[in-house]
């Protein structure tokens, strides 16, 4: 019984201090997870976590030479740690007490240690995702619990491996389902999750497309609830960037008209207009970097081009800057017509009006550096435009 007694002696000391620490931590922060600042849903208790853990791994006894928890690679590792952090006199005294235990008392102590080790185990990200998904599928829970579950997923899907696991766990379909939820905050957070999971992730992008989320997101962009509209547009941006399939479907669903409506409507929220014109510039830049890809028809639509050019006359400097970048990229596409920019969009007039506007604003010394940068960008756009125009009019630049 020497080895078992030693283990139990160490654990009687160790478990007493850990138990006290756990009780204090529980009192200080109920339901607070140590993983990324997450909060476990109040709909789940320790029993749920225990059952999840037991379903995925075999519980190890205290007398087995195997992993006991995430902190020790083996029982010997735990023993070395415990010896180094124990008072020798107390350890000797406790070991003598253990040797006097009856077999039943010894078995009881072993079970207590096993239960303590299970409580010390933190659930994995996959287990936390399973809990959140289960909460979303539980219609008996409160809307606050559903909000909390979505907030947990929002944090958990940031790592690409977790994002890839979302569909395997059945969570992607659940999140997409929530896009139709009557509660605008749930719709908003669901769109946000899809955006985070799809960002630069072709695997998730394809899965989201297959599950039919693109059309739902496009509809949400028109929401009167501004946060919902902006998060839906964020998700759309993440979905169609670097995805030809998503871009083709977006255009087939009249995505160019959606862009055009946002850009040309002065009543559209300024954040939506900024995000939209930024996305246009980004898509055009992607087209320039991948000349082998077919050019989207949206970039040949002169009505759409005019909606972008008109933003150069905006009173919002940030919007103007993003519009200039977008126009500069659009001018460099082989499918855009210089005469459309000249005659239909009146790009020359827009650039001249902006020059005068910046000149007036230069009196504000606090914005002068930024305004000078904008003027440099404006001149670059004008140069690119005249170079493109010269190719079809034979007018020297």
Buried (B, 14 or more C-beta within 10 A) or exposed (E): EEEBBBBBBBBBBBBEEBBEEBEEEEEEEEEEBEBEEBBBBBBBEEEBBBEBBEEEEEEBEBEEEEBBBEEBEEBEEBBEBBEEEBEEEEBEEBBEEBBEBEEEEBEEBBEBBBEBBBBBBBBBBBBBBBBBBBBBBBEEBEEEBBBBBBBBBBBBBEEBEBBBBBBEBEBBBBBBBBBEBEEBBBBBBBBBBBBBBBBEBEEBBBBBBEBEBBEBBBBBBBBEBBBBBBBBBBBBBBBBBBBEBBBBBBBEBEBBBBBBBBBBEEEBBEBBBBBBBBBBBBBBBBBEEEEEEEBBEBBBBBEBBBBBBBBBBBEEBBBBBBBBBBBBBBBBBEEBBBEBBBEBBBBBEBBEEBEEBBEEBEEEEEBEEBBEEBBEBBEEBBEBBBEBBEEEEEEEE
